[in-house]
Amino acid sequence: MSDKPPPAERARIIVGRPLPFSVFGAEGQLLLAEGTVVESDYTRLMLLRNGVYRDAAELPRDAQQNCLAAASDDQTPLLALRKDYGAASVGRRFALSIAAGDAGESHTAWVIGVHNGSILLTAPRQPNGSLLGVKVGQAWICRAFQMTSAFRFRSAVLKVVFEPFPQVLIEAPQHVERRTIRSRPRAAVFVPVTLEAPEPTAGIMVDLSVSGGRLALAEGVEFKRGHALRIAMKLELIDSSFELSLTAKVVAVFGASDGRHPRMHFYGIRFEAPSELERLVLHGYVSGQLAMELNSLWQLLSAAVPVNIETAAGTGPQNQ
C-alpha cells in the first residue's frame, strides 16, 4: 500500500466537483469526506500533499480502532459529549463561533493563542468531522463568550497551516461589539452529575456559576421550563471533594443546540436556595476554573475599541 493515493485517484480530485472518496491524514483523521465539493486549488493541493489513505478500510489498525471508537461514541450521545467537551476542558481551550455572515452557518474553532496581534485557532470542521473549506482573505464574523460578556467582531483569515495539525491564523479585531449578559461570572466546566429523581439519570454540567448553569442530557429525557430537579455532583476544591445535592429549576430549554451533538439536549438551570456552604463551594470552584481561564484572548478583546455596548444584566434566562 503506497503512502499517497495513486495517480489515477489523484486525478479524480477536481476543483469544483464533489470528492469521489474520503481522504484521511497519516494518523487517520478525516481531511475531507466523500461527496464534499473541493472548493479551491488550495484545498486540492492540501489533499494531495497531506492525504494518505482514501478509505477507512485502508487505514492502519490503530487508526481503524480510533474510527471505530468514534463511531461507538456517536452511538452513545453522553459518551460522545464526554469525549468532546472533556477534551476541551482538559486543554483549557476557548470556543470561537465563526460564520461567513450573520445568516451563515456557524462553526466552532478553538483558540490556541494570541500572538503579535493575531489569533491562532484550530481549523474549523464540518459536522461529519471533515475540514471546513477556508481561504486566505476570507471574511468571518466571530463570536465568543468570556466571563460575563458576549463579544462579536469581524476578522479575516491571514494564514492556513496543516502541520503539525490544521490551524488558522486570523487578524485581531480593531473594533468589538460587547454585551454584558450575566451579572455573575460563569465558567465553562465539565462536571458529571446525577439527577436524583424521578429516576437516577446521568448528565453533564457544561458551564457553572453560583446561581446555576447549563445542563446536558441525552435525548429521551426531556424537561419543560419550570420543572424542579435535584442534582448531585462532586466538586474538587483545595485537595478536598465536596458532594453537593442541589435543588434546581429549569429556566430555559435550549434543545439540541450543539450541531456536533444533535442527540444531546441542553437546559438552563437555576439553583434554588443553596445553603451557605454550598454557595461557598460553588464560588470557590467557579473562581478556580476562571483563574485557569485567564488568557490573552480576554485581554485582547477587552482592549479593543468597543462599539454598540449593551448591558442586559438582570434580564433573560441566561442571567439566572
Secondary structure as GFF3:
##gff-version 3
##sequence-region A 1 320
A	DSSP	alpha_helix	7	10	.	.	.	ID=ss1
A	DSSP	beta_strand	23	24	.	.	.	ID=ss2
A	DSSP	beta_strand	30	32	.	.	.	ID=ss3
A	DSSP	alpha_helix	41	50	.	.	.	ID=ss4
A	DSSP	three_ten_helix	56	58	.	.	.	ID=ss5
A	DSSP	alpha_helix	61	75	.	.	.	ID=ss6
A	DSSP	alpha_helix	77	91	.	.	.	ID=ss7
A	DSSP	beta_strand	94	99	.	.	.	ID=ss8
A	DSSP	beta_strand	107	115	.	.	.	ID=ss9
A	DSSP	beta_strand	118	122	.	.	.	ID=ss10
A	DSSP	beta_strand	139	146	.	.	.	ID=ss11
A	DSSP	beta_strand	149	161	.	.	.	ID=ss12
A	DSSP	beta_strand	167	171	.	.	.	ID=ss13
A	DSSP	beta_strand	175	180	.	.	.	ID=ss14
A	DSSP	beta_strand	187	195	.	.	.	ID=ss15
A	DSSP	beta_strand	201	208	.	.	.	ID=ss16
A	DSSP	beta_strand	212	218	.	.	.	ID=ss17
A	DSSP	beta_strand	228	237	.	.	.	ID=ss18
A	DSSP	beta_strand	240	255	.	.	.	ID=ss19
A	DSSP	beta_strand	264	271	.	.	.	ID=ss20
A	DSSP	alpha_helix	276	293	.	.	.	ID=ss21
A	DSSP	alpha_helix	296	303	.	.	.	ID=ss22
A	DSSP	beta_strand	305	311	.	.	.	ID=ss23
A	DSSP	three_ten_helix	317	319	.	.	.	ID=ss24
###
